[in-house]
Amino acid sequence: MFCKHCGKAVKPGKSFCVHCGKPVSPEAPREVDSLQGTDTVGAPAAESGPGRESEVRGLRGRFRWWVPLAALGTLALVVIAIVLAVVLSTNENHNKAVALVKQAKALSARYAFDQAVDKCNQALGLDPKYADAYITLSRAHSGVYQYERALDDANKALKLNPGSGESYIRRADAYNGLHQYEKARADASKAISLEPGNAEAYANLADAKGSLFQSKESLADAEKAVKLDPKSVQAYVSRSNAHDRLGERKEAMADAEKAVGLDQGNPFAYFQRSVLNRELGQLDKALADANKAIELYPGYLWGYLDRANVYRDLKQPDQQYSDIIRAMEISKSYPAPYYWRALWLSDRQRDQEAIADYNKSIELGEKDPGVYMGRGISYYETGDTAHALEDLNTALGKGIAWGDETWGYYWRGLTYIKAGQREKGIADLQKAVQLDSSNNDARQRLKELGVPGY
């Protein structure tokens, strides 16, 4: 069959020519008069009829649908391309964030916490929903004593991943720094329930319980930390603290030595050994350890405060004061440096100034009962026995640790006597001697009061 218009062959049964698109019929094509130089086929007009008109209308209808369908297809391709671009960009940003957090962790391991904070913030700028970035940032903020921010970071990490044991550990760190020890204990316990084999969680729990004067329970948790990870410096430092609170100095020192032996680049191990050497009266060793802790971690606030204590015992007040001020410069919102300066001022009979610093320390959240004892002594020296008794009662009621209890009773005894309550005063002085028979100050006071046996 041939097209009557262009003369080209068309398969039988076709209604339209695939070459020129015109209607065809089974008639044979007319010969082309090549001598006339024309390629026009002299075909008769296309046949018409209801059937053929219906075919044309159907074809036109199909063309009307093809145009919008083609447009929708193009739009879909554009949307897919945009989505793919966003996904690829998101993945690229996440990968960059992962790399930045890895750098932040390495910086934190070198105690370069300020730089670690910067890296984490960059990572979160690329991926605001990256939970590990918040966990790492929380640790870094704790390292620069910004515990409120550390707490906020840990909360954000938990919102993104509620089942993260490490997030609870970081929040426990923040609560410990904020002296909210009950909350720290609860979070450390939650971390253990999520990760029963996590030694750091047990060490944190031991520290929180120790701060709550639950010394035996603290030691039990520290023992678990050591058992779970015998190479953990933190576990040995926590157990050393627990032994020290129980008055077990030999065991405490053994654990501090073990911590130093495990990692001679760890400032916290040297700090712990320095504290114990000072308590044992080995001041040269204490000073050497304090210097090493600061050398390893120049921003170590507690390293400076520990060294200030050593300088105090060495009767070097200028060096002591200098270290206290350096600690204040590291963090103006942390309570301990104000407590230490109050002690320095009190030693120089500048008790009104000391009281102001004790107040500042308590205002910033200091919970150590010693701060109340110190303020009570300053109130005693200024003649304010009412406030002195209030603070000394608070200190003894909270449970003064680390061998200071005997002095709490000693000063309360003196305050009672100054307030005219002689019998109560004598009872407290006797209690001080009972707790520490070498307390010669209490013995001398009892002798002056005419109490038999002293």
Residue, then its C-alpha position, 0 to 999 in steps of 0.5 A: m500500500f502506498c501514500k497517495h500524497c507522497g507516494k511512499a510505501v505504508k504498511p497495510g492497515k495504517s490510516f496515516c502516512v508515517h512519512c508525511g502524516k496525511p490520510v492514506s488509502p490502498e490506492a496505488p501511487r501515481e507516477v511522478d513526471s520526472l521530465q517536468g522537474t517536479d516532485t509533487v504527486g498529483a493525488p486526489a483529495a483525501e477521503s473524508g468521512p465520520g470514521r476518519e474525522s473521529e481518528v483525527r480528533g482522537l489524535r489531537g486529544r492525545f496531543r493535548w494531554w501530552v503537553p501537560l504530562a511532559a511539563l509535569g515530568t520536567l517539573a518532577l525531574v527538576v524537583i528530584a534534582i533539587v532534592l538530590a542536591v540537598v541530600l548530597s549537600t547535607n551529607e557533605n556537611h555532616n561528613k565535615a561536621v564529623a571531621l570537626v568533632k573528631q578534631a575537637k575530641a583530640l583537642s579535649a584530650r590535650y586539654a585544649f578545651d577552648q579550641a575544642v569549643d570552637k571546633c564543635n560550634q563549627a560542626l553544629g553550624l554545618d549539622p545542627k542535629y549532630a548529637d555527638a557534637y553536643i556531647t563533645l561540646s558539653r565536655a569542652h564547656s565543662g573543661v573551661y568551667q562553663y557548667e551552665r553551657a555544658l548542661d545545656d549542651a548535654n540536654k540538647a544531646l539527650k533531646l536528639n538521642p534520649g538513649s545515650g548513656e554518654s549524654y547522661i555522663r556529660r550532664a552528670d559532669a555539669y551537675n557536679g560542676l554546679h554542685q548539684y550532686e543529687k542530680a549528678r548522682a541520678d544522671a550517673s545512675k541513669a548512664i549505668s542503667l543504659e551502659p552497665g559496663n561504662a567505667e566512667a559512669y561509675a567514676n562519676l557516680a562515685d564522685a557525686k556520692g563523695s560530694l554528698f558525704q556518702s563515702k563508703e558508697s562512693l568507694a564501692d562505685a569507684e571499685k566497680a570503675v577500676k574493675l571495669d577499666p583497670k587502665s582508667v586514670q579517672a577510676y583510680v583518681s575517684r577511688s583515691n578520693a574515696h579512700d581519702r574521705l575515709g581517712e585511708r591515706k595509704e590506700a589513697m596515695a597508692d591509687a594516686e601513684k597508680a594513676v600517675g603511672l598509667d598516664q604521666g601526661n594526665p594533670f588530674a593524676y598529678f593534682q590528686r597526688s599533690v593534694l595527698n602529699r600536702e595532707l601528709g606534710q610533704l610540701d616539696k613533693a606537693l609543690a612539684d606535683a602541682n607545678k606538673a599539673i599546671e604545666l600539662y594543663p595551663g588552664y587548670l583552675w583547680g591546679y592553681l588553687d591546689r598550688a595556692n594551698v601548698y604556698r599557704d603551708l609554705k608560708q609564701p603568701d604572695q605566691q599563694y595570692s597570685d595563684i588565687i587571682r590566676a584561678m579567678e581569671i580563668s573563671k570569674s563565675y566559679p565559686a571556689p577562687y572566692y572561697w580561697r581568697a576569703l581564706w587568704l584575707s582571713d589569715r590577714q585579719r581582714d575579716q570583713e573583706a573575707i566575709a564579702d568573698y565568702n558571701k560571693s562564693i556561696e552566691l555562686g553556688e559553693k556547697d562545701p561545708g568549709v565555706y560556712m566554717g570559714r565565714g563563721i570564723s570570720y564572724y567570730e573574729t568580728g564579734d558577731t557571735a550570732h552569725a558565727l554560731e549559725d554558720l558553724n552549726t550549718a558547717l557541722g550539720k552538713g558534715i565537714a570532711w577531710g579532717d576539718e571536723t575537729w576544728g569545727y567543734y573547736w571554733r564553735g566551742l570558742t564562739y559559745i564561750k564568747a557568747g556566754q554559753r560556757e558549758k556548751g563551749i567546754a563540751d565542744l572543745q572536749k569533742a574537738v580533743q576527742l576527735d583529734s587528740s593532737n589538737n593542742d589548741a583545744r587542750q590549751r583552751l580547756k586548760e585556761l578554762g580550768v577544766p580538769g585533765y587538760 
